[in-house]
């Protein structure tokens, strides 16, 4: 019905071009952030090695390094979720899974850099609940195919 509106196809093509342009700009921005993050990680590791401060037994140093690494990984996963092609049959499902993974990675990063000496119990409970909720939703989506109703099970989902 909506396709019968005069000029709809031309307007739809305009929005498709806008979406491609926006994805290109976002990809370039996220790539720049990931590149700067990677340079920052390399600089931190090299400066710690040069000053002999890189001690693998110091949890504060490891928390900082792992936090930097997770930041780069989150940026790369975000870039990957932007680059999903709309022509692929499962692009919306792939994007949903990517968003869930990014949320889990960001929450796990928060757990890694969390200072346990000054931790607030409610903050810890909220972070734990968010990881659990994201994990449950990801688990529920793992066997779905595009266009499939959630109550229908695939053979691969039954085997898992």
C-alpha positions as CSV (number, residue, x, y, z in Angstrom):
1,X,0.0,0.0,0.0
2,X,2.7,2.5,0.9
3,X,4.5,1.7,-2.4
4,X,1.5,3.1,-4.3
5,X,2.2,6.6,-3.0
6,X,3.5,8.8,-5.8
7,X,7.2,9.4,-5.5
8,X,7.8,6.7,-2.9
9,X,10.5,4.9,-4.8
10,X,12.5,8.1,-5.4
11,X,12.1,9.0,-1.7
12,X,13.1,5.5,-0.6
13,X,16.3,5.7,-2.8
14,X,17.1,9.1,-1.2
15,X,16.9,7.5,2.3
16,X,19.0,4.6,1.1
17,X,21.7,7.0,-0.1
18,X,21.5,8.9,3.2
19,X,21.9,5.7,5.2
20,X,24.9,4.7,3.1
21,X,26.5,8.1,3.6
22,X,25.8,8.0,7.4
23,X,27.3,4.6,7.6
24,X,30.4,5.7,5.7
25,X,30.8,8.8,8.0
26,X,30.3,6.7,11.2
27,X,32.7,4.0,9.9
28,X,35.4,6.6,9.3
29,X,34.8,8.2,12.8
30,X,34.8,4.8,14.6
31,X,37.9,3.8,12.7
32,X,39.7,7.0,13.7
33,X,38.7,6.3,17.4
34,X,39.9,2.7,17.2
35,X,43.2,3.8,15.6
36,X,43.8,6.4,18.2
37,X,42.9,3.9,21.0
38,X,45.3,1.4,19.5
39,X,48.1,4.0,19.4
40,X,47.3,4.8,23.0
41,X,47.6,1.2,24.0
42,X,50.9,0.8,22.2
43,X,52.2,4.0,23.7
44,X,51.2,2.8,27.2
45,X,52.8,-0.6,26.8
46,X,56.0,0.8,25.3
47,X,56.3,3.5,28.0
48,X,55.7,0.9,30.8
49,X,58.4,-1.4,29.3
50,X,60.8,1.5,28.9
51,X,60.4,2.6,32.5
52,X,60.2,-0.9,33.9
53,X,56.8,-0.3,35.3
54,X,55.1,-3.2,33.5
55,X,54.7,-5.7,36.3
56,X,52.2,-8.4,35.4
57,X,51.4,-8.9,39.1
58,X,50.1,-5.4,39.7
59,X,46.3,-5.5,39.3
60,X,46.0,-1.8,38.8
61,X,48.3,-1.8,35.8
62,X,46.6,-4.8,34.3
63,X,43.2,-3.3,34.8
64,X,44.3,-0.1,33.0
65,X,45.8,-2.1,30.1
66,X,42.8,-4.4,29.8
67,X,40.5,-1.5,30.0
68,X,42.4,0.2,27.1
69,X,42.3,-3.0,25.0
70,X,38.6,-3.5,25.6
71,X,37.9,0.1,24.5
72,X,39.6,-0.7,21.2
73,X,37.8,-4.0,20.8
74,X,34.4,-2.3,21.5
75,X,35.2,0.3,18.8
76,X,36.1,-2.4,16.3
77,X,32.9,-4.4,17.1
78,X,30.9,-1.2,16.8
79,X,32.5,-0.6,13.4
80,X,31.7,-4.2,12.4
81,X,28.0,-3.7,13.3
82,X,27.8,-0.6,11.2
83,X,29.2,-2.4,8.1
84,X,26.6,-5.1,8.0
85,X,25.2,-4.9,4.5
86,X,21.4,-4.2,4.2
87,X,21.2,-6.6,1.3
88,X,22.1,-9.6,3.5
89,X,19.0,-11.5,4.5
90,X,19.7,-11.3,8.2
91,X,21.1,-7.8,8.5
92,X,18.7,-6.7,11.3
93,X,19.3,-9.8,13.3
94,X,23.1,-9.5,12.9
95,X,22.9,-5.9,14.0
96,X,20.9,-6.9,17.0
97,X,23.4,-9.5,18.0
98,X,26.2,-7.1,17.5
99,X,24.5,-4.5,19.7
100,X,24.0,-7.1,22.4
101,X,27.7,-8.2,22.2
102,X,28.8,-4.6,22.3
103,X,26.7,-4.1,25.5
104,X,28.2,-7.2,27.1
105,X,31.7,-6.1,26.2
106,X,31.2,-2.6,27.6
107,X,29.8,-4.0,30.8
108,X,32.6,-6.5,31.1
109,X,35.1,-3.7,30.5
110,X,33.4,-1.8,33.4
111,X,33.8,-4.9,35.6
112,X,37.5,-5.1,34.7
113,X,38.3,-1.5,35.5
114,X,36.1,-1.4,38.6
115,X,37.9,-0.5,41.8
116,X,36.8,-3.1,44.2
117,X,37.8,-1.0,47.3
118,X,35.2,1.7,46.6
119,X,32.5,-0.4,45.0
120,X,28.9,0.4,45.6
121,X,26.7,-2.6,46.2
122,X,23.8,-1.2,44.1
123,X,26.2,-0.5,41.2
124,X,27.6,-4.0,41.3
125,X,24.0,-5.4,41.4
126,X,23.0,-3.2,38.4
127,X,26.0,-4.2,36.4
128,X,25.4,-7.9,37.2
129,X,21.8,-7.7,36.3
130,X,22.6,-6.0,33.0
131,X,25.1,-8.7,32.0
132,X,22.6,-11.4,32.9
133,X,19.8,-9.7,30.9
134,X,22.0,-9.2,27.9
135,X,23.3,-12.8,28.1
136,X,19.7,-14.2,28.3
137,X,18.6,-12.1,25.3
138,X,21.6,-13.2,23.3
139,X,21.0,-16.8,24.3
140,X,17.4,-16.6,23.2
141,X,18.4,-15.2,19.8
142,X,21.2,-17.6,19.1
143,X,19.2,-20.1,17.1
144,X,16.8,-17.8,15.3
145,X,16.8,-17.3,11.6
146,X,15.6,-14.1,9.9
147,X,11.8,-13.8,9.8
148,X,11.4,-16.8,12.1
149,X,8.9,-16.5,15.0
150,X,10.5,-16.9,18.4
151,X,8.4,-19.9,19.3
152,X,9.6,-21.8,16.2
153,X,12.8,-23.7,16.8
154,X,15.4,-24.6,14.2
155,X,17.3,-27.9,14.1
156,X,20.5,-26.2,15.1
157,X,18.9,-24.6,18.1
158,X,17.5,-27.9,19.2
159,X,20.9,-29.6,19.0
160,X,22.6,-26.9,21.2
